[in-house]
Amino acid sequence: MAEEKEMQFEQAMHQLEEIVQKLEAGEAPLEDTITLYKQGMELSAYCQKKLQNAEKQLIRMIDQDGKEAPFDPTEGESNE
């Protein structure tokens, strides 16, 4: 997966979407399906890692004290 290391997040997501469409169509031979699934899992892991790194960077930029605080996606939401 050497080429994915240089790949932009958006490119990886686009490739992943294409793979998902091919798998959902169910028209590929078994061997191709296995290869597509493996590529999809690798791209998914790559994208997840990129997102986690971006989240860590944002947390560091936002935290005024220089300490990493856990991300809470529900923070700021009202319970009304």
BELHUCOR-V875525 format. One record per backbone hydrogen bond with DSSP energy under -0.5 kcal/mol. NH is the residue of the N-H (numbers start at 1). CO is the residue of the C=O. E is the energy in kcal/mol with one decimal. If there is no record, write none. Layout:
((NH	CO	E) (NH	CO	E))
This chain:
((4	1	-0.7) (5	1	-0.7) (5	2	-0.8) (6	2	-0.5) (6	3	-0.8) (12	8	-2.1) (13	9	-2.5) (14	10	-2.1) (15	11	-2.3) (16	12	-2.4) (17	13	-2.5) (18	14	-2.1) (19	15	-2.2) (20	16	-2.5) (21	17	-2.2) (22	18	-2.1) (23	19	-2.6) (24	20	-2.8) (25	21	-1.7) (26	22	-1.0) (27	22	-0.6) (33	29	-2.7) (34	30	-2.4) (35	31	-2.0) (36	32	-3.0) (37	33	-2.6) (38	34	-2.4) (39	35	-2.5) (40	36	-2.7) (41	37	-2.4) (42	38	-2.2) (43	39	-2.6) (44	40	-2.6) (45	41	-2.3) (46	42	-2.2) (47	43	-2.7) (48	44	-2.5) (49	45	-2.3) (50	46	-2.3) (51	47	-2.6) (52	48	-2.4) (53	49	-2.4) (54	50	-2.3) (55	51	-2.4) (56	52	-2.2) (57	53	-2.1) (58	54	-2.4) (59	55	-2.5) (60	56	-2.2) (61	57	-2.1) (62	58	-2.4) (63	59	-2.5) (64	62	-0.6) (66	63	-0.9) (69	67	-0.6) (73	71	-0.5) (75	72	-1.5) (77	74	-2.1))
